[in-house]
């Protein structure tokens, strides 16, 4: 269905039992985050904070489950959209043997044309109220985490135009609020809007920018979609809704925005102006992205609908609401990959612990030796897949079942021969790269091989942890849970005190009885919760630059080769790492105590403890940057 506005989506959420209203005052400064984080990590409902200390209520976690993501996009299953794309594509490219068959395609072409956005004359619902003196601080903009640089708009649908061809881009980039009429514009250098900005800079012209908040939730999703630069995000929105998006002209610039949005923030970026120091920000990696210089966005006008609702989200240690937005992208965009680039791809999975770009599992239909490597090279050259760090390619199994994936990797991967490295652009939020936004990538070829690999039944492997800890005092613990399930993986906690300590320890450890039969040994800091492999995976995927941090050892006594993975924090003193290392995100103890105390008064239902309590041991000091001892 198409939602006429955000309120209609809220009404549906409430009807389906997917919304909790909080009527008492909750401060957008950290308190809303703490409540939302507890609900998000416990599969809780969307939250509508009706008393924010401003004139506007705040909606959060509205797409924070599979069901609500489907509701937001108006489908029963997220695969439905990809299936529609596939059906249309096959109709369009199928051979036409007669004039009549070609004529019969006209209605299909007409449908595609009907999805193109439509511009309306006059004002839209989003312009029912025009602020006499635009002031962004009158909106309930959240300060999300303790070390954040300030309040951030987290769900902005940002509109820009290419000055050379007037092609529109709709993207989503956080906006730090610096004053009533000033925010930052945090577009990364790889993003389309950053390209537009560079063109305006060459032309010596101001760049008009307009930001929409709210309206049909499909706009929020489409602003995050990894579309090619020449494809209008509102065409995708129209395709999903099977109805064109209606746009109206802004008041103070010539950009067009959704008529049904809750808020429109108009303004400009001046390429000739000095950048502003923006951040830090508790980001979707679960670590702070550190402060840097970004363009200033000057606000010239703010309009909104009557009874507008401010939409917001938080990001941080997964799972968060954005995991379900990412799941929609995974299910929708596997279809274009299969149809236009890699027909051998059968499925794709982006594990939550991989925070989108760190870890991808791909299932292919193998037809020849080296097929996985062909897919590897194509994937790393395709759009935003260029940011992928760890790529696992497999076949013949359900890749959404992680136990089956682990079992298949155990059986079909010879680490020394089936692991491949490359290098290229990385996400700017990847803190582990030795060089900013550039690092290495790894592909694990977990497809079935014609030559049989030696595999010791992992369940029969005995590792004497007390003996190893006595022999290697730096080891704080060893998790052998996956061995008992038959997977050839262990995790080792290490208290690092010496340079090159992990590599040295690994080369010694793989000679020890028991460990010498294990294929994958993951090393993490002693402060990481070793008993939770989800936490181990999240830390490791964030903290490795693969070529630097993966140690491949040839087959030894049992014919088993080994891969050691250094998922520890890197420092200048011990690792010659020259960049600042960000802190793990966790809420301040005072805010946790405040919400604990107010829980019953706020009518939040069954008490939920703070998720931050699980991670405070990883926080090295106050602030966004880890300070080395």
PyMOL commands that set and color helices and strands:
alter all, ss='L'
color gray80, all
select helices_A, chain A and resi 6-15+31-40+66-73+79-93+99-104+106-114+125-127+136-138+192-203+217-224+233-241+322-340+352-354+371-380+383-387+402-412+415-418+458-460+465-471+481-484+501-509+515-517+533-543+546-549+572-575+589-598+611-614+616-618
alter helices_A, ss='H'
color red, helices_A
select strands_A, chain A and resi 19-25+46-51+57-60+118-119+129-130+152-153+157-161+168-171+175-179+182-185+206-213+246-249+256-258+263-270+276-278+281-282+288-289+292-304+309-311+345-349+359-364+390-394+419-425+438-446+475-479+489-494+520-525+550-553+562-566
alter strands_A, ss='S'
color yellow, strands_A
deselect
rebuild
show_as cartoon
